[in-house]
């Protein structure tokens, strides 16, 4: 009899207090099926032009450059920055969409006027 009364009290408490079911949305796999492997990291590919300190994104077709102390992303460079096909660049992969966060590292590694070293080949006298 006590069990029946306690069960009835619980049912009455749920029904008369307006208690609704709570749905929790979680990202990722359910707890009974853990994820396997490593989460993918989306890398962004940029061209860094050391002579100008400018980045170009091949995917989005936009440019990043410093304008008055703040970085700007535009689809067309301003008139005072002219980059022709003969200007050297470096291919850079970044984990995020802001390559300029590592500008000091890029400027140190690739100073203005930097030229890529010629590739090693099987030319005369090499790798016989």
N, C-alpha and C positions, 0 to 999 in steps of 0.2 A: 504494500500500500504506500509506503514511504517513497519507493522508487517511482511509482506512478505519479505521486504528487510532485516530486522533484522534477520529473520529466515534463509535467504539465507546466510547472513554474518556468522552466527554461523556454518552452515553446511560447508561453504567454509573454515572457520578457522580450523575446525576439519579435513577435508579432505586434505588440502594443507600443514598443519604443520607436518604431519606424526605422529599425536597423535594416540597412540595405546591404547587398553583397558588394564587396569592394573588389574591383578588378585592377590588378597591378600589371602594367606593361613593362616588360624588361627587354633590354636589347641583348642580343646574343642568344646562344643556345639554351634550351631548358636545362634545369638542374640534373635531370636524369640522362642527358646526352651531352656531355662536355665536348667542347670544340677540340679539334685535332689540328696540329700544324701551327704555323706562324701567321699572324695577321699580316695581310699585304700592306706594304707601304707604297703609296703612290708617289713616285718621283716626278719632278718637273725638270725638263731639259731646257737649258738656257745657253745662249752664246754670250760670252763676256768679252767686250772689246776693251782691252787694257789701256789703249791710247786715249780713250774717252771716258772710261769708267761707266760704261753703259751696258745694260743687259737686254737681250732679245729673246722672246719666248716663241719657239717654232710652232707650238700647238695653238696658242691664242693669238699669235701674230701681233704682239704688242711689245713696247719698249719700256724699260724702267731706267730712269736717270734722276740724278740729284738736281733739284731746282731750288736754290736759295736755302739750303739746309734741310729740305724735306724731299723724300722720294716720291716721284710722280710716275704713274703708269699711263701711257698714251699709245694710240695706234699709229701716229705719225710723229717723228721727231721734229723738234723746232728747227728753224732755219739755221741757227748757229752751230748745230751739230750735223755734220755731213759725213756719212759713212759710206764709202764706195766699196766695190768688190775686192779691191786690193788690200784693204785693211785686215790685219790679222785678228783672229778671235780664238777663244778657248771654249771648248764644249764643257759645260758644267751641269752636274745633276744635283738637285736640291730636294730635300724631303718636303719642303713647303713651298708656298707660292710667293715667297719673299726672299729672293736671292741676295738682296742688298743687306740683309742682316749679317752676312759674313763678308762685307766689302773690305774690311781691314785685312782679313786673311787673303782675299783674292788680290788686293793691291800689293801685298807683300810677296806673294808667290808669283804674280804676273805684273811686274811694274810697267808703267807706260813705256812703249817702244819695245816690248817683249816680242821675240820672234820664236816660233816653234823650231825645235831642232829637226833636221832632216831625218826621215826614217832610215833605220839600218836595213841595208839590203844585201843581196848576194852579189855585189859588184866585183870589180877587178881585185883580185888578191884576197878576197874574204870568203870564208866558209868553203874551202875547196873540198 
